[in-house]
């Protein structure tokens, strides 16, 4: 049960990260400065990696339940 709880907590943290990324990207919809574009792209990359992490963790959680 300990590993399932750890996976669920990781999924929740990744979900919170996605929420932060979406709110940042919506607030700065069309950046004007170069550094703002770099930050926007970096935040989008963090969001994509969080989505991929959730997919990987849910796959791991599913395999743990089958065992």
N, C-alpha and C positions, 0 to 999 in steps of 0.2 A: 504494500500500500504506500510505502514511502516514495517509491519511484513514480507512482501515478500522481501523487500530490505534487511532486517536484515538476512534473511535466505540465500539470494543470496551472501551477503558478507561473511557469515560463510562458504558457499560452496567454495568460491574463496580462503579464507584463508586455508581451509583444503587441497585444491588442491596445494597451494604453499608449505604446509607442506609435502605433498606427494613428490613433486619435490625435496625438500631438503633431504628427507630421501633416495630417490632413488639415488641421486647424492652421498650421503655419503656412502651408501652401495656399490655402484659401485667403488668408489675410494679405499675403504678398502675391497677389494674382499675376501681375505683370511687373517684375522688378525692373528698375531703370539703371542701376549701377552694376558694374561688373561683379563686385563682391556679393551683391544681392543675388545675382544669377548663380554664382558659385554656391551660395548657401541654399538656394532653392533646389538646385540639382542634387546637392548633398542630402538634403532632407528627403527628396524624392527617392534617392537611392536607399536611405535608411528605411523608408516605408516599404519599398519593394523587398528588401532583405527581411523585414519583419513579416511580411506576407509569406515569403518562402519558408521562414522559420516556423510559422504557425502550421503550414502544410506539413513540414517535416515532423514537427512534434505531434500533430494529430495522427499521423501515420504510425509513429512510435507508440502513442497511447492506444491505438487500435490493436497493434500487435501485442502489447502487454495484456490487453483484456482477453485476447484469444488464447493466451497461454494458460 
